[in-house]
Amino acid sequence: MKLEIACFNLRAALIAHENMADRIELCSDISVGGLTPEYDTVTAARTKLSVDLFVMIRPRGGDFVYSDSEFKQMKKDIIKLKKMRVDGFVFGIINDNKTVNKKQNKELVKLSAPLPCTFHRAFDEVSNPRQALEDIVECGFKTILTSGQKSTAVDGINLLTELIHKAENRIVIMPGGGVRSSNISLLKNKIDTAYFHSSAIIGSGEYPNVKELQLLRKRLNEK
């Protein structure tokens, strides 16, 4: 089992890297749950990090229904960031009726190729998660980041378990949302998955807690 750490700036990414994160999800603006980071930040991160670097593609906070101009910006960002040798992208677009926007997501996944894409927690906004799973697989995503449509992954553990069963190894279901060292043992014992997602932030602030990172890694490594 591996650990992805959400990082909202370069310093956070360096802390996560130094404390054995397997993958970094790099974004900006913790106040809205993550936006596309500045290009300069990605360039610096790629220079300093040896682990996989996935970059958030999200032009603004709020919902996950985007205008034509916002969608164009997302495409522009993917084209630019691919040249910076990132390892994958994280995004998700839904429709007004809370279904997966297959047309736009397919276009972005194709544009990202051959890099893998994660459908982020926009998944937790869809009205029918079981159908959304099939739509996201059809779009070509490799991972879904979700709390099981609850406030935390622990609360959503039943849906997470069901989604993993329905996925049948076609896509990775990555639990995220309140994942901490205090509950990751419970989650890993109940959920058969390859990756867990956490910010490892304790209390307020925007940087992962070093002790928490170390405990997360320790708990994941325990049999």
N, C-alpha and C positions, 0 to 999 in steps of 0.2 A: 504494500500500500504506500502511495506517495502523497506528498503534501504540496499543495499550491498555496502561495501566500499573496493576498491582494495588497498591493503597495500603491500609495497615493502620491509618491514623490521619489526622487532618486535616493535620498537618505534611507527611506524605508526599504527600498529594494536592496540596498547594500547590507542593511542589517539582516534582512531575510536570507540573503545569499551567504553571509558569514555564519549563519546559524542553521545551515543544512536544509533550506527549502529546496524541493526538487524542481519547482517551477515558480516563476514570478508572473503574476497578472499585474501589469503596469497600467495605471490610470492616473487621473488627477481629480481634485475636488471631492474630498471625502464627504462634504456636506450634502451632496446629491447622490452619493453612492457610486461615484466614478464617472469620469468623462475621458475622451481621447486626450492623452497627454501631449505636451508640447514636443515638437520634433527634436529640439535640442536635448530634452530629457531622455528621449528614446536613444538618441545617438550616444549620449554619455553612458546610459545603462548598458547598451550593447558592448561598449568598450570595456566596461568594468565587470560584467557578469558572465560567468561561464555556463550557468544553467539555462534551461529553456526560458525564453522571454515571450510571453503572450501579451498583446497590446489591446486595450479596450478601444472599440470604435463606437463612440456615442457622442453626438454633437451637442447635446444639451441634457439637462435634467428633466424630470417630469415623466410623462408617459413614453411609450415606445412606438407611437404612431408618428411617422415623420413626413414632412412636406417634401416636395420635389427638390427644393434647394438643399434641404438637410440631407436627403438621400444622395445628392450629387457630392456633397461634402464628405460623406462617408466613403464613397467610391474614391474620391481624390486622396483621402487619408490612407486608404489601403494601398493604393498605387505608390504613394510616397514612402510609406513605412516598409513595404516589401523590399525596397532598395536598401534599407538599413539593416538587413539580415536578421529581422525578428523571426521568431519560430512559429507564430500562430496569432490568430485574432479572436477577439471576444466581442460578440454583438448579438442583437436580436431585435427583430421588427415584427410587430403585431398589427392587426387591423382594428378599426373602431369597434368591431363586434367581438373583440377579444379572441380572435383566431389568429393562427400564424400566417403572416404575409409571405406566402410561398414564393411569389414572383420576385419580390425584392430580396429576400434572403438567398434564393438560388443565385441571383445575379452577383451578390456579394461573395458567396462561397466560391463561385466560379472565378471571380476576380482574384480571390485570395490564393487559389491553387498555385502550386501544390501544397501550400501551408494549411494545416488543420484549423478548424474553426470551432469555437465553443458558443453555444446559444446560452446567453446569460440569464439572469433572474427575471427577465421579461417573461420567462416561462411561468413564473408564479402569478402572473396576471391573466393567463389564458383561462377561458371558461370551461374547456374540456381538456384536461391534461393528457388523457389517454389518446385522444385524436391528435393533440399537439405533438406528442411523442412521435407518432407515425409521420406527421408532416415534416418534422425537423429531421428525421432520418432521411426522408425523401429529398430534402434540400441539400443533404450532403454533409451536415455537421458531424463532428466526431465526438462531441461531449455536450451534455446539458448540465448547467449549473443550476441547482434548485434547492430550496428548503422544504420541498414537498408541499408547497403552497400554504405553509404556516409561517409564523414569525421566526421560528428557529427550526433547524434540521431535526432536533430531538422531537419537537412537537409534530413534525411532518414525517416521522419515521415510517408510518404505515404506507403512505403514498410512495415514499422513496423505495421501499421494499417492493411494492407492486410494480413500479416503473422499471426497476432493475429486472424483475422477472419478465415483464412484457418486452423489454429491449432485446432480450435473447442475444446479448453480446454484439448487437449491431451498432451500439453507441454506448459510451460511458456515461453513467449517471453520477455526477459529482455532487455530493451533499455540501451545502454551504449555508451559512446563516447561523450565527451564534455557536459555531464549532470552536470549542476550546479544550484545553487539556483536561478540564473537569468532566467532560462528557464524551470525548472522542473514543474512549475505550468502549463505552456503551454502544456508540454508533458503529464502530468497526466490528463489534461482535454480532450486531443485528443486520448489518448491511454489507453485502459482498460487492465491493467496488474497487477500482484501481486508484482513485484519487479522492482526497478530501480537500476542502477549500476553507481557508480562514484568514482573517486579517491579523490575528494574534495581538490585537490591541486590547489592553486592559484599562478600563475607565475611559477618560477623555484623552484626546490627543490624536495624532495621525501616524505614529510610528509603532511598529510591532514591538512587543515587550520581549526582551531577550530571554528571560527565564521562561516565559510562556512558550516561546518558540522551541526551546530546548525540551520542555515537558511534552509538547505536542509530538516532537520527534521520538522521544522516549516511549510515549504511550503507543505510537504507531508501530514501533519496533518490538514491543512486547508480544509474546505469544499467548 
